Amino acid sequence: MTSEIAPKSNVLLIGQGRYDLEAGALTAADGTPIHLRKQSADVLAALSSRAGEVVDREALVQAVWKDIATTDDSLIQCIGDIRRALGKDVIETYPKVGYRLVADVASVDPPTWRPRINLRLIAAAGALVLFASGLGLWFGSGSGSGSDGSGADSVAIVPPRIVPDKTLAVLPFVNLGGGEELQFFGDGLSEDLTTDLAKIPDLTVIAFASSGDFPQAEAGFREIADNLGVRYLVRGTVRHSNDRVRINVSLIDPFEGVNVWAERFDRVRQDPFDVQEDVTRAIVDALSLSLNANVVPSRVATDAYFMLLRGLEPLREGTVEGNRQAREYFEKALELEPNYARAHAYIAVAYGRDMMFDYAAVSPWQSVQRGLQAAIAAIRLDPDIPNAYFALAILNLAIGENDKALAAARHSIQLNRNFAEGYAILAEAAVYGGDLEEAREAIQHAKRLHPHHPARFNWIEAQVHLQLGNVENARVLLEVTVEEAPGFAAAFVLLAATYGELGEHERAKSVLAALRAQQPGFQVDQFVASEPFAFEDRRQRLDDLLQTATRH
């Protein structure tokens, strides 16, 4: 380590990266660029210019934010970004004074760029070893290398710009024959099409959980499109006859009042994948978009696929019983096809929801173990399955492994840029131990992708606003949340904190009284202590607001 940078070199070795002082370029050891959001990059530049010295906080704030009013939390977030990207020991903290960048002078020129090793495969393999020896937590340990916080998965996610003319929603396919018990086939086809179309880089696809609210839409397509905020709609019908299925599909431009494209597919019902592939490709061609080669669905035993489709229906209910039933169907799918990655992934999601909604109150640790095991199994079979990483994010957040939760959430979005739930869990993890600005952008984008989002999305956004000091925004969101989800204890606690910040102490006490009436024995201090905050100042802020709310 050095306290002064020798003039003979303009390149610093900082943890797992190299920083070119002249160009301001940050790269990994193999030359791959490491991206930081602008403010974090500016903080790194300021520290690098005085590497080895203690730079006081005031000087850093003035260098990066100049005359813009900001808080210490903004600087802390940037320091956290740099540590996640380069290693936790690259910056030393001097309490109430400032920070010191630990760096060496590079003895050789930075290497030329080489293709990056597939870090997620290494991470998954390492997690399996950990799992065999105890409990696999994925992504190695806290702030190591690769997907745990220093590689691409540590980079703050910037939601892509939505191009209005390239937005689409898939409506539920209407079942015209074969009995109501086969409606799952049409719903499953609709959801699969949504998933496949969402992989296309230029297309924004609304979550099926939102478009699924219009199951029998035969008219009013313009109103539906307005409601969902899209330009195009895909609608279809499914008619079963003996061993065959006829699917009519159309791509609608409701604002021009025309069908852009329509087609009929007659297939043997035991071969649903051809239909899915044909429909996806035809819609893409109709929209004049380039089709990513990875869009083609993988093939499994048809009976296993049907079991998966049956399980998705109760999973959408978001209830304890629905979660249990869904898991049973997914397990039956695995009995028919043991290497079915999607079934493993959805089992992991079901266990993750056990934790997310406190369904696993009796044996939460067992849910975490089984969920992680299922997620890792899915990743071994298919490293590009976003739902598995979504489940990993939930499960790691539930046990306080915030860095791993953030990395898993970011990776799920990298695999599917239209994954609303991935953006939501990223925002939630960032509230507890990440960049609040990233959290704000992520949850707002999640709500755009899922217009009929669950109440939990508003609760997450309210947490962001409350931590950032936008108390009135938090209040509006939380009042809606407790109305939509009267059993959601966390929303009541946050609303009480918000009323406390606004000085409305009687309303705060009333909210907590209503919560205790629903859940006798509920202890606010225990709730705050159990929240998975990685940043203690954020836990303290919530605790202070609640103390203010209840002491008056």
Residue pairs with C-beta under 8 A, 6 or more apart in sequence:
1 52
1 102
1 103
1 104
2 51
2 52
2 103
2 104
2 105
3 52
3 53
4 52
4 53
5 12
5 21
5 51
5 52
5 103
5 105
6 105
8 105
9 105
9 106
9 107
10 20
10 21
10 22
11 18
11 19
11 20
11 21
11 105
11 106
11 109
11 110
12 18
12 19
12 21
12 48
12 51
12 103
12 104
12 105
12 106
13 103
13 104
13 105
13 106
14 48
14 51
14 86
14 90
14 101
14 102
14 103
15 86
15 87
15 89
15 90
15 102
15 150
16 28
16 29
16 86
16 87
16 145
16 150
17 26
17 27
17 28
17 29
17 34
17 85
17 86
17 150
18 26
18 27
18 28
18 29
18 106
18 110
19 25
19 26
19 44
19 48
19 103
20 26
20 27
20 110
21 48
21 49
24 41
24 45
25 33
26 33
26 34
26 35
26 36
26 41
26 44
26 85
27 33
27 34
27 110
28 34
28 116
28 150
28 151
29 111
30 111
30 113
30 114
30 116
30 117
31 110
31 111
31 112
31 113
31 114
32 113
32 114
32 116
33 113
34 85
34 86
34 150
34 151
34 155
35 155
36 44
36 81
36 82
36 85
36 155
36 156
37 81
37 156
37 158
37 435
37 437
37 438
39 64
39 65
39 74
39 78
40 77
40 78
40 81
40 82
40 156
42 63
42 64
42 78
43 60
43 64
43 75
43 78
43 79
43 82
44 82
44 101
46 55
46 59
46 60
46 63
46 64
47 55
47 60
47 82
47 91
47 99
47 100
47 101
48 101
48 103
50 101
51 101
51 102
51 103
52 100
52 101
52 102
52 103
53 100
54 94
54 97
54 98
54 99
54 100
55 98
55 99
55 100
55 101
56 97
56 98
57 72
57 75
57 97
57 98
57 99
59 98
60 75
60 98
60 99
61 70
61 75
64 75
64 78
65 74
71 469
73 436
73 467
73 537
76 535
76 537
77 434
77 435
77 436
77 437
79 91
79 93
79 99
80 434
80 435
81 154
81 156
81 435
82 90
82 91
83 90
83 91
83 143
83 149
84 143
84 149
84 150
84 154
84 403
84 406
85 149
85 150
85 154
85 155
86 150
87 143
87 144
87 145
87 150
88 142
88 143
89 102
90 101
90 102
90 103
91 99
91 100
91 101
91 102
92 99
92 100
92 102
93 99
94 100
116 151
116 152
118 383
119 146
119 147
119 151
119 152
119 153
120 147
120 153
120 379
120 383
120 411
121 383
122 146
122 147
123 138
123 139
123 140
123 146
123 147
123 148
124 138
124 376
124 379
124 380
124 383
126 140
127 136
127 137
127 138
127 139
127 140
127 372
127 376
128 136
128 376
128 380
130 136
130 137
130 138
130 140
131 372
131 373
131 376
135 368
135 369
135 372
136 372
136 373
136 376
137 372
137 396
137 399
137 401
137 404
138 372
138 375
138 376
138 392
138 396
138 404
138 408
139 146
139 147
139 148
139 149
139 153
139 396
139 403
139 404
139 407
139 408
140 146
140 147
140 148
141 148
142 148
142 149
142 401
142 403
142 404
143 149
143 150
143 403
144 150
145 151
147 153
147 407
147 411
148 154
148 403
148 404
148 407
149 403
149 406
149 407
152 414
153 406
153 407
153 408
153 410
153 411
153 414
154 406
154 407
154 410
155 410
156 435
156 438
157 410
157 413
157 423
157 426
157 438
157 441
157 442
158 441
159 423
159 441
159 442
159 444
159 445
160 204
160 417
162 204
162 448
163 202
163 204
164 231
165 231
166 202
166 203
166 204
166 231
166 287
166 289
167 203
167 204
167 205
167 206
167 229
167 230
167 231
167 232
168 197
168 203
168 204
168 205
168 206
168 230
168 231
168 232
168 233
168 234
168 287
169 205
169 206
169 210
169 211
169 224
169 225
169 228
169 230
169 232
169 233
169 234
170 190
170 191
170 193
170 194
170 197
170 205
170 208
170 211
170 233
170 234
171 190
171 211
171 212
171 214
171 215
171 217
171 224
171 233
171 234
171 235
171 236
172 186
172 187
172 190
172 211
172 212
172 214
172 215
173 186
173 187
173 189
173 190
173 235
173 236
173 237
173 238
173 247
173 249
174 186
174 215
174 216
174 235
174 236
174 237
174 238
175 182
175 183
175 185
175 186
175 237
175 238
175 240
176 237
176 238
176 239
177 239
177 240
177 241
178 185
178 238
178 239
178 240
178 241
179 240
182 238
182 240
184 306
184 309
184 310
184 312
184 313
185 238
185 240
185 245
185 272
185 306
185 309
186 236
186 237
186 238
187 212
187 309
187 312
187 313
188 308
188 309
188 312
189 236
189 238
189 247
189 272
189 275
189 276
189 279
190 208
190 211
190 212
190 236
191 208
191 212
191 312
192 276
192 297
193 234
193 276
193 279
193 280
193 283
194 205
194 206
194 207
194 208
194 211
195 208
195 416
196 276
196 280
196 295
196 297
197 203
197 205
197 234
197 280
197 283
197 284
197 295
198 205
198 416
198 417
198 418
198 419
199 292
199 294
199 295
199 416
200 284
200 289
200 290
200 291
200 292
200 295
201 290
201 292
201 417
202 289
202 290
203 287
203 289
203 418
204 230
204 418
204 449
205 418
205 449
206 228
206 229
206 230
206 449
206 450
206 451
207 418
207 420
207 421
207 449
207 450
209 316
209 420
209 450
209 452
209 453
210 228
210 450
210 451
210 452
210 453
211 228
212 316
213 452
214 224
217 224
217 235
221 233
221 235
221 252
221 254
222 254
222 255
222 257
224 233
224 254
225 231
225 232
225 233
225 254
225 255
227 451
228 451
229 448
229 451
231 253
231 255
232 251
232 252
232 253
232 254
232 260
232 287
233 251
233 252
233 254
234 249
234 250
234 251
234 252
234 283
235 249
235 250
235 252
236 247
236 248
236 249
236 250
236 279
237 247
237 248
238 245
238 246
238 247
239 245
239 246
239 247
240 269
243 268
243 269
243 270
244 266
244 267
244 268
244 269
245 266
245 267
245 268
245 269
245 272
245 275
246 264
246 265
246 266
247 264
247 265
247 267
247 275
247 279
248 262
248 263
248 264
248 265
249 262
249 263
249 264
249 265
249 279
249 282
249 283
250 259
250 261
250 262
250 263
251 259
251 260
251 261
251 262
251 283
251 286
251 287
252 258
252 259
252 260
253 259
253 260
260 286
260 287
261 282
261 283
261 285
261 286
263 278
263 279
263 282
265 275
265 278
265 279
267 274
267 275
270 302
271 302
272 302
272 305
273 297
273 299
273 305
276 297
277 296
277 297
280 291
280 295
280 297
281 291
281 295
284 290
284 291
284 295
285 291
294 384
298 341
298 382
300 337
300 340
300 342
301 336
301 337
301 340
303 336
304 333
304 334
304 336
304 337
304 340
304 343
305 333
307 329
307 330
307 332
307 333
307 336
307 343
308 329
308 330
308 333
308 340
308 342
308 343
308 346
310 329
311 325
311 326
311 327
311 328
311 329
311 330
311 333
311 346
312 326
312 346
313 326
314 321
314 322
314 323
314 325
314 326
314 329
315 322
315 323
315 326
315 346
315 349
315 350
316 322
317 323
318 353
318 357
318 454
320 357
320 359
323 350
323 353
323 354
323 359
326 346
326 350
327 347
327 350
327 351
330 343
330 346
330 347
330 350
331 343
331 347
333 340
333 343
334 340
334 343
334 344
334 347
337 343
339 381
340 381
341 377
341 378
341 381
341 382
341 385
341 388
342 378
342 382
342 385
342 387
344 374
344 375
344 377
344 378
344 381
344 388
345 374
345 375
345 378
345 382
345 385
345 387
345 388
345 391
346 387
347 370
347 371
347 374
348 371
348 372
348 374
348 375
348 378
348 387
348 388
348 391
348 392
348 395
349 387
349 390
349 391
349 394
350 371
351 360
351 367
351 368
351 370
351 371
351 374
351 391
351 395
352 371
352 390
352 391
352 393
352 394
352 395
352 398
353 359
353 394
354 360
354 364
354 367
354 371
355 364
355 367
355 368
355 371
355 394
355 395
355 398
356 394
356 398
356 456
359 367
360 366
360 367
364 398
368 395
368 398
368 399
371 391
371 394
371 395
372 392
372 395
374 391
375 388
375 389
375 391
375 392
375 395
376 388
378 385
378 387
378 388
379 385
379 388
379 389
382 388
384 415
385 415
386 411
386 412
386 413
386 415
386 416
386 419
386 422
387 412
389 408
389 409
389 411
389 412
389 415
389 422
390 408
390 409
390 412
390 419
390 421
390 422
390 425
392 404
392 405
392 408
393 405
393 406
393 408
393 409
393 412
393 422
393 425
393 426
393 429
394 405
394 425
396 402
396 404
396 405
396 408
397 405
397 425
397 428
397 429
397 432
397 532
398 532
399 532
400 532
400 534
402 429
402 432
402 433
402 434
402 532
402 534
403 433
403 534
405 425
405 429
406 426
406 429
406 430
406 433
406 434
409 422
409 425
409 426
409 429
410 426
412 419
412 422
412 425
412 426
413 419
413 422
413 423
413 426
416 422
418 449
419 449
420 446
420 447
420 449
420 450
420 453
421 446
421 450
422 446
423 442
423 443
423 445
423 446
423 449
424 442
424 443
424 446
424 450
424 453
424 456
424 457
424 460
426 438
426 439
426 442
427 438
427 439
427 440
427 442
427 443
427 446
427 460
427 461
427 464
428 439
428 443
428 460
428 463
430 436
430 438
430 439
430 442
431 439
431 460
431 463
431 464
431 467
431 538
432 531
432 532
432 533
432 534
432 535
432 538
433 532
433 533
433 534
433 535
434 534
436 464
436 467
436 468
439 460
439 464
440 461
440 464
440 465
440 468
443 457
443 460
443 461
443 464
444 461
446 453
446 457
447 453
447 457
447 461
450 457
454 485
455 480
455 481
455 484
455 485
455 488
455 491
456 485
456 488
458 477
458 478
458 480
458 481
458 484
459 477
459 478
459 481
459 488
459 490
459 491
459 494
461 477
462 473
462 474
462 475
462 477
462 478
462 481
462 491
462 494
462 498
463 474
463 494
465 471
465 473
465 474
465 477
466 474
466 494
466 497
466 498
466 501
466 541
466 542
466 545
467 538
467 541
471 498
471 501
471 502
472 502
474 494
474 498
475 495
475 498
475 499
475 502
478 491
478 494
478 495
478 498
479 495
481 488
481 491
481 495
482 488
482 491
482 492
482 495
482 511
485 491
486 518
487 518
489 515
489 518
489 519
489 522
489 527
490 527
492 511
492 512
492 514
492 515
493 512
493 515
493 524
493 527
493 528
493 546
494 542
495 508
495 511
496 508
496 509
496 511
496 512
496 515
496 524
496 546
496 549
496 550
497 508
497 542
497 545
497 546
497 549
498 545
499 505
499 507
499 508
499 511
499 549
500 508
500 545
500 546
500 547
500 548
500 549
500 550
501 545
501 548
501 549
505 548
505 549
505 550
505 552
508 549
508 550
509 549
509 550
512 524
512 549
512 550
515 522
516 522
524 546
524 550
525 543
528 539
528 542
528 543
528 546
531 539
531 542
533 539
